[in-house]
Amino acid sequence: MRAGIRRAGSGMTNHAINGRNLGTAIVIGSLGTTVLGIEPVLLSAMVHEGRISETTVGALVTTELLAIAIGSVIGTRLLARFGAHSVAVGAGLLTAALNAGTIGVKGDLALIATRGAVGVIEGILMALALVAIARSRQPERASGLFLATQTFIQFVAVSLAPSLALEGSNTDGCLAILSGCGLAATLIATIAPRRLVPPERKQSGGELGPRSFVGLAAVGAFTGATLCIWGYLGLWISHNGFPAELESRAVALSLAAQIIGALVAAHLGSRLLPRATILASTALAILVLLLMLHAQHDIRILYALSAAFSFLWLFTLPAFAGLLVEIDPTRRALLYIAAVQLAGAALLPTLAGIAVGYHGIGGAFWLAIGVLAIAMALVASLHAPPAKIEKEAWQD
């Protein structure tokens, strides 16, 4: 059954991945992203336990996010040359060892260096999911499942963190969880496909065209804007006069909304038009942010708005996978989607911090609104079909 693309002028074919291998790769990749959910708890514990200074938090976040982005690109290169089984087992063991080796470590420079090293390996684990999504028959659905799976694992990790402190150290407890995720990835890697090769490059021309760069810039901007809001969600709750214990409820509700949003996107799959979905959902997200800026001091309204934004966030992201496939049917652009998302997540929250310093909590919201508008403009500019697209075929 044909579901895909055969390379013109080449005797080679790109094969769609089967469901079992797709699921295995998604779980392995999701275990590699656990740090993204547990990081706020980990960093807070590091500061309170005197492992790092408060001024180092931003540098540590940026270092690990960029390292994961770099690792995801390295991972696709490794998968092109070595078996997925070997890459996953090796990366899983290194993730477990490096996180365990960080237990007890103190000092700004030492932790920046170690978390940077761990980030590269985590990115390699993530690459398995990215390559599998690029080879799936419905990348929007696969991307939604990846987002839902990683958010669920992160939710479980955050829920377990307070009860797994090692000798009273929440930092070491979080690191033990991350080490355990590496071991889990190693075990699951034993049933990983022997080969999981990235989609082939076009024989003529470069790897990515200008349209692909515009699409990737849009997803990077969208992700960075949403992370600006996520980073200041708790402060927004307290800014509205509510006690700190309500922040955790808002975060929990938002995580649940994110999982639901990703699952809805996965269920709808390719039945929605990617470009129209992104434009409509981003416009709604901007509307929700405007309402958040002028929300009444009612906790139920605040919960509803934060959950609505979180739902739209993860509902929209999978549509970018479909958009990139429309732009580049070879699916090479999909391999870089995580790298640009993490780059946006590293850069824009830093700018949001500057904006908050000048304009208060509203500065982060207005920055996010402006960047979301830019993302919409970039997506809207991609309405014209490319002049020439090589016809290829994905095979089961």
C-alpha positions in Angstrom: 0.0 0.0 0.0 1.4 3.3 -1.0 1.3 6.1 1.5 4.2 8.1 0.4 7.1 9.2 -1.7 9.6 7.6 -4.1 12.7 9.6 -4.9 12.8 10.5 -8.6 15.9 9.4 -10.3 17.0 7.2 -7.4 16.6 3.5 -6.9 16.0 4.0 -3.1 12.7 4.4 -1.3 11.7 6.1 1.9 9.6 3.6 4.0 6.9 4.5 6.5 7.6 3.3 10.0 5.1 0.8 11.5 3.0 1.5 14.6 5.1 -0.6 17.0 8.4 1.0 16.1 6.8 4.4 16.1 5.5 3.9 19.6 8.8 2.6 20.8 10.7 5.6 19.4 8.2 8.1 20.8 8.5 6.6 24.3 12.3 6.7 24.1 12.3 10.3 22.9 9.8 11.3 25.6 12.0 9.8 28.3 14.8 12.0 26.9 12.7 15.1 27.4 11.7 14.5 31.0 14.1 17.3 32.2 11.9 19.9 30.4 9.0 19.2 32.8 11.0 18.7 36.0 13.5 21.5 35.4 11.5 24.2 37.4 11.6 21.9 40.4 15.2 20.9 39.9 16.4 24.5 39.5 14.5 25.7 42.5 16.0 22.9 44.6 19.5 23.7 43.4 19.1 27.3 44.4 17.6 26.5 47.8 20.3 23.9 48.6 23.1 26.3 47.6 24.2 24.3 44.6 24.0 27.3 42.3 23.3 31.0 42.6 20.0 32.6 41.5 21.8 34.5 38.8 23.0 31.2 37.2 19.5 29.8 36.7 19.0 31.5 33.3 22.4 30.4 32.0 21.8 26.9 33.1 18.4 26.7 31.4 19.7 28.2 28.2 22.7 25.9 28.2 20.7 22.7 28.6 18.0 23.7 26.1 20.6 24.6 23.4 22.5 21.4 24.2 19.3 19.3 23.7 18.8 21.1 20.4 22.3 20.4 19.3 22.0 16.8 20.5 18.8 16.3 18.4 20.7 17.3 15.3 23.7 15.1 16.2 21.3 12.2 16.9 19.8 12.3 13.4 23.3 12.1 12.0 24.1 9.1 14.2 21.0 7.3 13.2 22.0 7.8 9.5 25.2 5.9 10.2 24.4 3.5 13.0 21.5 1.3 14.1 18.7 2.9 16.2 19.1 0.1 18.7 22.8 0.9 19.3 22.2 4.7 19.4 19.3 4.4 21.9 21.1 1.9 24.2 24.2 4.1 24.3 22.4 7.3 24.8 20.2 5.8 27.5 23.1 4.5 29.4 25.0 7.8 29.1 21.9 9.7 30.3 21.6 7.5 33.3 25.3 7.7 34.1 25.7 11.5 33.6 22.6 12.3 35.7 23.7 10.0 38.5 27.2 11.5 38.3 25.7 15.0 38.9 24.3 13.9 42.3 26.1 15.9 44.9 27.8 18.3 42.5 27.9 21.9 43.4 29.1 25.1 41.8 27.9 27.2 38.9 30.5 26.3 36.3 30.5 22.6 37.2 26.7 22.3 36.9 26.5 24.3 33.7 29.1 22.0 32.2 27.5 18.8 33.4 24.0 19.8 32.4 25.2 20.9 29.0 26.8 17.4 28.5 23.6 15.7 29.7 21.5 17.9 27.3 23.4 16.7 24.3 22.7 13.0 25.1 19.0 13.8 25.9 18.8 15.4 22.5 20.1 12.2 20.9 17.3 10.2 22.6 14.8 12.8 21.3 16.2 12.3 17.8 14.7 8.8 17.7 11.2 10.2 18.1 11.9 13.0 15.5 13.1 10.5 12.9 10.2 8.2 13.6 7.7 11.1 13.2 9.4 12.1 9.9 8.8 8.6 8.7 5.3 8.2 9.9 2.3 8.1 7.6 0.5 10.9 9.5 3.2 13.2 11.1 0.6 15.5 12.7 -0.9 12.5 14.6 2.6 11.2 15.5 3.7 14.6 16.7 0.6 14.9 18.8 1.2 11.5 20.4 4.8 12.5 21.1 3.7 15.7 22.8 1.1 13.9 24.9 3.5 11.1 25.9 6.3 13.5 26.9 3.9 15.7 28.9 2.5 12.7 30.7 5.9 11.4 31.7 6.9 14.9 32.8 3.8 15.2 34.9 4.5 11.8 36.6 8.1 12.9 37.2 7.1 16.2 38.8 4.5 14.4 40.9 7.1 11.9 42.2 9.9 14.4 42.8 8.8 15.6 46.3 8.6 12.1 47.7 12.0 10.9 46.2 14.4 13.3 47.9 17.7 11.6 48.6 18.9 12.2 52.1 16.8 15.3 52.2 18.0 16.7 48.9 15.3 17.5 46.3 18.0 18.2 43.8 19.4 14.7 44.1 16.0 13.2 44.0 15.2 14.9 40.7 18.6 13.8 39.3 17.8 10.2 40.4 14.5 10.4 38.5 16.3 11.6 35.4 18.8 8.8 35.8 16.0 6.4 36.0 14.5 7.7 32.8 17.8 7.0 31.1 17.7 3.4 32.4 14.1 3.1 31.2 15.1 4.3 27.8 17.9 1.8 27.7 15.5 -1.1 28.5 13.0 0.0 26.0 15.7 0.4 23.4 16.1 -3.4 23.4 13.0 -3.6 21.3 13.8 -0.5 19.2 14.1 -1.1 15.5 17.6 -2.1 14.3 17.6 0.6 11.7 15.8 4.0 11.8 17.3 6.1 9.1 16.3 9.7 8.5 14.5 10.5 5.3 16.9 10.8 2.3 18.1 14.1 1.0 17.0 15.3 -2.4 19.8 14.5 -4.9 19.4 17.9 -6.5 19.8 21.0 -4.5 20.4 21.7 -0.8 18.9 20.1 2.2 16.4 22.8 3.0 14.9 25.5 0.9 13.8 29.1 1.9 10.2 28.0 2.6 11.4 25.4 5.1 13.4 28.0 6.9 10.4 30.3 7.1 8.3 27.4 8.5 10.9 26.5 11.0 11.2 30.1 12.1 7.5 30.2 12.6 7.5 27.1 14.9 10.5 28.5 16.8 8.7 31.8 17.4 5.4 30.1 18.4 7.2 27.8 20.9 9.3 30.6 22.4 6.2 32.8 22.8 4.3 30.0 24.6 7.3 29.4 26.9 7.3 33.1 27.9 3.8 32.6 29.3 4.5 29.2 30.9 7.6 30.6 32.7 5.5 33.4 34.3 2.3 31.5 34.9 2.9 31.1 38.6 3.8 34.8 39.0 0.7 35.8 37.0 -1.4 33.9 39.6 0.3 35.6 42.5 0.1 39.0 40.6 -3.6 38.6 40.8 -3.5 38.4 44.5 -3.8 34.6 45.1 -1.6 32.6 47.5 1.3 30.5 46.2 -0.4 27.1 46.9 -2.9 27.9 44.1 0.0 28.2 41.6 0.5 24.4 41.8 -3.2 23.8 41.0 -3.0 26.1 38.0 0.2 24.3 36.7 -1.5 20.9 37.2 -4.6 22.0 35.4 -2.5 23.5 32.6 -0.5 20.2 32.2 -3.7 18.3 32.0 -5.0 20.7 29.3 -1.7 20.3 27.4 -2.1 16.5 27.4 -5.7 16.8 26.2 -4.7 19.3 23.5 -2.0 17.0 22.1 -4.4 14.0 22.2 -7.1 15.9 20.4 -4.6 16.9 17.7 -3.4 13.3 17.5 -7.0 12.1 17.1 -7.8 14.6 14.3 -4.5 13.8 12.6 -4.4 15.0 9.0 -8.1 15.8 8.9 -7.3 19.5 9.7 -5.6 21.8 7.3 -2.2 22.7 9.0 -2.0 26.3 7.9 -5.6 27.1 8.7 -5.3 25.3 12.1 -2.2 27.3 13.0 -3.6 30.6 12.1 -7.0 30.1 13.8 -5.5 28.5 17.0 -2.8 31.2 17.3 -5.4 33.9 16.9 -7.4 32.3 19.7 -4.3 32.1 21.8 -3.6 35.8 21.4 -7.2 36.5 22.4 -6.8 34.3 25.6 -3.6 36.2 26.4 -5.4 39.6 26.1 -8.1 38.2 28.4 -5.5 37.1 30.9 -4.0 40.6 30.9 -7.4 42.0 31.9 -8.8 39.0 33.9 -11.0 39.6 36.8 -9.7 38.6 40.2 -11.6 35.3 40.2 -9.5 32.1 40.6 -11.9 30.1 38.5 -11.5 32.5 35.6 -7.7 32.4 36.0 -7.7 28.6 36.0 -10.0 28.5 32.9 -7.8 31.0 30.9 -4.5 29.3 31.8 -6.0 25.9 30.9 -7.4 27.3 27.6 -4.0 28.7 26.6 -2.2 25.4 27.5 -4.7 23.4 25.4 -4.2 25.7 22.4 -0.5 25.5 22.8 -0.2 21.7 22.4 -3.1 21.5 20.0 -1.4 23.8 17.6 2.2 22.4 17.7 1.4 19.2 15.8 0.0 21.2 12.9 3.4 22.7 12.3 4.6 19.1 11.5 1.9 18.9 8.8 2.9 22.4 7.5 6.5 21.4 7.2 5.6 18.3 5.2 3.6 20.5 2.8 6.5 22.8 2.4 9.1 20.0 2.1 7.6 16.6 1.0 11.0 15.0 1.6 10.4 15.5 5.3 13.9 16.6 6.0 12.7 19.8 7.6 10.8 17.8 10.3 14.2 16.6 11.6 15.0 20.2 12.8 11.7 21.0 14.3 12.8 20.2 17.9 16.0 22.1 17.5 14.3 25.4 16.5 11.6 24.9 19.2 14.3 24.5 21.9 16.2 27.5 20.5 13.0 29.6 20.7 12.4 28.3 24.2 16.0 29.3 25.2 15.9 32.8 23.6 12.5 34.3 24.1 12.0 33.6 27.8 15.3 35.5 28.3 13.9 38.4 26.4 10.7 38.1 28.5 12.7 38.5 31.6 14.1 41.8 30.3 10.6 42.9 29.4 9.3 42.0 32.8 12.1 44.1 34.3 10.9 47.2 32.5 7.1 46.7 32.3 6.2 44.2 35.0 4.5 40.8 34.4 2.5 42.4 31.5 5.8 42.8 29.6 6.1 39.0 29.1 2.5 38.8 27.9 2.9 41.6 25.4 6.1 40.1 24.1 4.4 36.8 23.6 1.5 38.4 21.8 3.9 40.2 19.5 5.9 37.1 18.7 2.7 35.0 18.1 1.6 37.7 15.6 5.0 37.3 13.9 4.5 33.5 13.8 1.1 34.0 12.2 2.5 36.3 9.6 5.3 33.8 8.7 2.7 31.0 8.3 0.4 33.2 6.3 3.3 34.0 3.9 3.5 30.3 3.0 0.1 30.2 1.3 1.5 30.0 -2.2 2.4 26.5 -3.4 6.1 26.0 -4.3 6.9 26.3 -8.0 8.2 22.7 -8.1 7.9 19.8 -5.7 9.6 16.5 -6.4 7.1 13.7 -6.2 8.2 10.9 -3.9 6.3 8.1 -2.4 6.2 6.7 1.1 5.7 3.0 1.3 4.5 0.8 4.1 
